Amino acid sequence: MNLTKYVGDRSFWKIALGLALPIAFQNMLTSSFSLVDTLMVSMLGDISLAAAGMAGQWSWLLNIFLFGIGSGGAIFISQFFGVDDRRGIHRTAGIAIASGFVFGAFFMAAACLFPNTVMRIFGDNGDVIAEGAAYLRIAGFSYFAVVINGVWSAVLRSTAQVKLPMYVALITTVENAALNYFLIFGGFGIPGLGIKGAALATVISSWTGAVLLIAFSMRKGNILYAPLKELFRFSKESLPVFYKKALPVMANEAMWGLGTFCYNAIFGALGYENYEAVTIIRTFEGIAFAFFVGLCNACCIMVGKSVGVGKISRAWQDALRFSALVPVVGVVVGWTVVLLRVPLVNLFNLSGNISGSVITLAQILLMIYALEVPLRNIPYLMIVGVFRSGGDASTGVFYDLFGLWCIGLPVTLIAAFVLDLPFPLVFAAMYLFDDSVKSILCIRHFRSAKWIRPVTEEGRMGLEQWRTKK
């Protein structure tokens, strides 16, 4: 058995780790941004923690749309990067950022003008809604910055510029932690603003990140440097080509986000203490997920670049290696979380303001998540890292939405409201059935190699040669 086929050689690991580690670290910092918010708000009590968690779902949904836009753009940019087509990179980046601003405007208007309506999507507790609405009215002003941070970071990663987003994330995480402390609790003459202070800290640090990203990436000599008129000069030909590939990805993320919205609505209907426990474990889920975001983005860059220049055999081998690596990393990450779950969750009760039942439930939910990590990230890597970078944006959409809407949500609804199962079993059902079905479908499609669909002429020629040899 040739282990190099699955494990990779020194060259593979040098490139993969050089891309994956900075991206993973950036995402850990971004998740720490949320962790700091949640930890400090938890000191204000149960109501504030539940309110911040529910209000944060609105910006999370915006990020899902932005992830779809960034992933759709990455299909083109990574392959254009492989053949050094700068005009194609600039045109795609401009379309992506403009599309992001459209979504940002909608989410900002809803958060600032109708915050109570937004909060009622997630629950019906009057105190939680009032507290969350106060947070949203302020946090909404960060959403244009969130667009820049989300989409432009994806553009940078697609051109193998993975360190700049990492450095910016480090700066803004430190800034956010300091601002949170002073704006939530007060100090040095600054009045304590409570949950409104957390929202204001988010606005300031988000705009800091956006300004730094643009300032450093748009310098002369950078592959992304271009006059604004070149970035936003769209032709009749370029828009349909972009959206033909990108719309399935954007629709995928939108429907996936809506499905997750439904999961959260179910959790909210089962009691705000359950939602509070979910809010706690989501912060750790984000940090653990950072490892897989790093692997997925490294896979996307390497496979997309190889497909773009016509090195199909190399793209196939790299995709195979990443697919074999993900469950191994999943076992390591999952068991680490299992072993550390008690001290991790107890961080949220240092002030003693969170009820013991919520802390106990959060520990159970975190263990369920951790044990399911290896299975959960197989379809994520294949849909986002392999299929999309190969040019196949549509197949993953079907698999993702079928698993969520036809399997996961119905099973969760039945478990919650028909069988009336305990909340931990409802939570486990949400993960297990959805991810099992998607994993089986994704592995079958991966082995068929039908996901290799180049968008460059060099890639199409390379695919024909590879098929002939195969």
N, C-alpha and C positions, 0 to 999 in steps of 0.2 A: 504493500500500500504506500503510495506517494504522499507523505504527510505535507510536503511543501504545497501541494495542490489546495489543501484546506487551511494550513497554518500560515503560509507565506514565507518569502525569503527576507533577507535583511533590507533590501531595497523597498519592499512593500511596507515593512514596519516603520522604516524611517519616514516615509511619506505619510503613512496613515496616522502615526502618532503625532507627527508635526502638525497635522491638520486637526486631528480629533481632540488633543489635549487642550489647546487654547479655546476651542469652541465649547468643550465640556466645562472648562473653568469659567468661561463667560456666562454660560447658562446657570452654573452653580451660584455665581455672583448675583445674577438676575433673580434666581429663586431666593437667595439670601435677602434680597431687597424686600420680597414678600414676607419672608420669615421675620425680619426685624419689625416690619409693620405689625404683623400678627402678634408677635411676642409682646410688644409694647402696648398694643391696644388691649391685649388680654388682661393687663394690669388694671384696666378700667372696669372689668367685670364681664359677666356672661352676655348681657345685652349688647354691649359695645363690640365684643368679639364676634357674635353672630351677625351683627349689622355690617361690620367691616368685611366679613366673609361673603355675605350675600351681595353687598355693593361691589366687591371686587370681581364678582362673576360677570358684571357688565363690561369691565375693561378686559377681562379674560376672553369674552366672546369677541370683542374687537380684535384682540390678538389672534384669535383663530382665523378670522377673515384675512388678516394681514399675513399670517403664515401661509394661507392658500395663495395669496397674491405673490408673496416671495418665492414660494415653491414653484408656481407657474412660471415666473420669470427665470428661475434657476434652470429650468429645462433648456431654455435658449442660451442663457448667459454662460453656463458651464461649457456648452458645446461651442459657442462663439469664442470663448476664451481659449479653447483648444486650438483653434485655427487663427487666433489673434485678430478677430474681426471686431475692431473697436467701435465702428459705427453701429454694428448690430448690438453690441453691449450697451452703448449709450441709449439707443432707441428703446431697447427693452427695459432698461432701468427707468427711463422717463415714463413709459406707459405704466410700469408697476407703481411708482411713487404717486402718479396722478390718480390711479385707481384707488390707492390707499387713502388719499385725501377725501375722496367721495365718501368712503365708509366712515372716516374720522369725523366728518361734518355731521353725519346722521347720528352717530353715537354721542357726540358732544351735545348736540341739540336736545336729544332725549334726556341725557343726564342732567343738564343744567336747567331745562325748562319743565321736565316732567319726572323728577326723581322719585316721587311717591309711586307713580305708575310703574316705573321700572322695578322698584323694590317689591311691589305686590306680586310680581312674577314669581318671586322666590319664597314668599311666606305671607302670613296674615297677622303676625303679632304686631300690634300697634306700636309698641315701644321700639321694637327692632326696625320697623319701617321708618319711623321718625328719625332715629339715629343714623340709619343708612342713607336716607335722603339728604341729611346735612352733609354727609361725606361726599355723595355724588355731585352735589351742586358745585363743589370746589374741584373735585378730581376731574370733572369733565374738561376743564381747561388744559389738562395734560394730554388730551387725546391726539392732537395734531403732532405733538412731540413723540407720542407712542408710535404713530404712523412712521415717522422718520426713523426712529430707532429700530422698529421691526423690519420694515422693508429694506432700508439701506444696509442694515447689518446682513440681510440675506444676499443682497447684491455683492457686498464686500466678500462674503464667504464664497460665493460662486466664482470669484476671481482669485481664490486662494489667499485673500487678505484676511487672515483669521485673528491676527494679534491686535489690530486696532480696536475692533469691537470688545475684545477682552479687556484692554487697558481702560477703555471708556466705562465699561461695566464696573471695573474696580473702583474708579474715581466716584462714580455716581452711587455705588453701594455705600461707600464710606460717608459720602455727603448725606445720603438719605438717613443713615443711622444717626448721625449727629443732629440733623434737622428734626427727625422724629422725637428725639429725647427732649430737645428744648421747646419744640412747638406743641407737643402733647402735654408735657408736665410743667413746662415753664422753667425759667432760670436766667440769670444775668439780665434781669429787667424785662425778659420776655414773658408775657402772661401765658399760662397753660391753656391750650385751646381744646384739649381732649381729642375726640375723633376728627374734628375739623383740622387740628394740627397735623394729624397723619396725612390727611388729604392734601394740605398745603405743601408738606414735605415732598409728597409724590410729584406734585406739579413742578416744583422748583428743580428737583433732581432729574426729572424726565427731560425738561428743557435744556438742562446742562448737558446731558448725554447727546441730545439731538444736535446741539450747536457744535460740540466737539467732534462728532462723527463727520458732519459735513465739512467743517473747517479743515480737518486733517486729510480727508479723502479726496477733496477737490483741489488739491495743490497740483501745479504743473509737474509732469513726469509720472503722475499716477494714471493707471490705465482707465480710471473712471473720470479723469479730468475732461470737461467739455463745457462750452458755453451753454447757458440755460436754454437758448433757442434751439440748440442741437438736441438737448435732452428731451425737450417738449415739442419737437417738430415731428408730428406723426403723419405718415402718409396713408392713403387709402388702402395701400397694400399691406402695410405693417400691422395695422390694428386687427384686421380679420385673422391674420396668421397668428398673432400673439394670443388672441382670445380663443381661437380654435383649440389651442393646447392648454391655455391657462384656465378657461372657464370650467372645464370638468374638475380641475384641481380646486378652484375657488368654490364650486358647488359642493364638492366633497367636504371641504372644511366647514362650509356654512351649514350643511345638513348634519355633519358630525357635531358641530357646536350646538346646533338646535337640539340634537339628541341628548347631548350632555346636559343641556338646559333642562330637558325633561327629567333626566335622572335627578338633577338638583331639586326640581319641583317636587318629585316624589319624596326625596329626603326631607324637604321642608314640610311637606304635608304630614310626615310621620313624627313631627315635633322638632322645635328649634334646638333642643339639646342634642338630638341626633345630628342636625346640621352643624352644630357647634363642634362636635367631635370630628365630623368630616372636614371642617375648616382647618382644624389642627393637623390632621394627617396629610391634607393636600400640600401643606408647606414642605413637609419632608418628601412627599412624592415628587415634588418639583426638583428638589436637590438630587434625589436618586435618579430621576429621569435625565438629568444633565449628562450623565455618562453616555446614554444612548443617543441623545441629541448630537453629541460629539462624534460618535461612531457613524451615525446616519449622515451627517453633513460631510464627513470625510469620504464616505462611500459615494455620496452624490457628486462631489467634486471629482474624485478619481475616475469613477465609472463614466460620468458625463463627458469629461475631457477626453477619455480614451475613445468613446463612441464618436465624439465630434471629429477626431482626426482619423477615424477609420481603423483603430486598433481594437477590433472587436474581441479577439481572443484574450487580450489583456483585460478588457472590460468584464468579460465573463468570469475570468479567474478572480479578479478583485471582488466582484459581487459575491462569488461563492465563498471567498474567505471571510468577508464581513458577515455573511449569513450564518456561517459556522461559529463566528466569534460571539455574536450577540447572546445566545443562550448561556454560554460559558460566563460572560460578564454578568448576566442576569442572576445566575446562581450565587456568584460572589457578592454582588450588591444586595441581593435579597436576604441572604443569611446574615450579612453584616447588620442590616436594618432589624432583623428579628432579634439578634443578640443585644442591640442597643435600644430597643423600642421603649423600655421603661424609663431610663434616664432622659431620652429624647422628649418624650411626651411630658414628663414632669417639669421640663423647662417652662411650660406654659402655666404652671401653678406655683411659681416661686412667690407670688404675692398672696396666694391663698384665696384669690377671688373667683376661681373656677371650681365648680362643684366636683366632688370626688367621682360621681357617677359618669360625668363627661370624660374625665381623665381615664378612668378604667375602660370605657367604651372606645376611646381613641387608641389606647394600647392594643385592644383586640383588632380594630380595623387596620391599624398599621401592620400587624402581623399578617393579616389576610392579604393585604396589598403586597407585602414583601415576598410571600411565598408564591405569588402569581407573577412576579416580575419577569422571570425567564420566558414564560409563554406570551405575556402581553407585548413584548417588544420585538417578537419575530415578525408579525405583520407590519408593525411600524417601520422597521428597517426595510422590508421588501417593498412596501407601497411608496414610502417617501424617499428612501435612499437608493433603491434599485430601479423600480419600474419607472418612476418619474424621470430620473437622470438618463435612462435609456430612451426616453421619448414617449413612453406609454403612460399617458395621463388618465385614460378612461377606465382601464380594467380595475385598477385599485379603487376607483370611485365606487364601482359596483360592489366589490368585496367588502369595503369599509361600511357602506351604507346598508348592505344586506345583513351583515353581522350585527350592526347596531339596531336598525329599525325592525328587522324581521325576527331577530333572535333575542338580543340583549334586553331591549325595552319591554317586549311582551313578557319575557320570563321574569323580569324585575317587578312589573306590575302584578303579575299573578302571585309572586312570592310575597309582595307587600300587602295587597288588598284582597286577594282571594284565599290564599293559604294562611295569611296573617302570621308569617314567620317572624322570629326575632330579628331585629335590625341587622346584626352581624351576618346572618344568613342571606338577607336581602342584598346586602353589600357584596357578599361573595358571589351570589348568582349573577349580579351585574357584570362582574369581570369574567367569570369562568366560561359561561356559554358563548358570549360574544367573541372572546379571543380564541377559543378553541376552533370555532367555525372558520374565522378569518385565517388562522394559521394554516389550516388544511388547504384552503383555496389558494393562498399565496404560494405555498410550497409547490403545488401543482403547476401554477402559472410560471413560476421561476424556472422550473426544469424544462418547460417548453421552449424557452428563449424567445417567445413571441413579444416580449417586452422591449426588445432591441429595435427601436424605430428612430433612426438618425434624422436630424433636421438640417444637416450640412451635406453638401455633395460628396465631400471626402468620406463622411460616415456611411453614406449609402453605397459607395463603391466598395468600401471595406467590408460591409455586411455581405454583399454579393460574393466577394472572394472567400469570406469565412464560411458561408453556407456551402460553397463549392467544395472546399477542403473538408468540411464536416461530413 
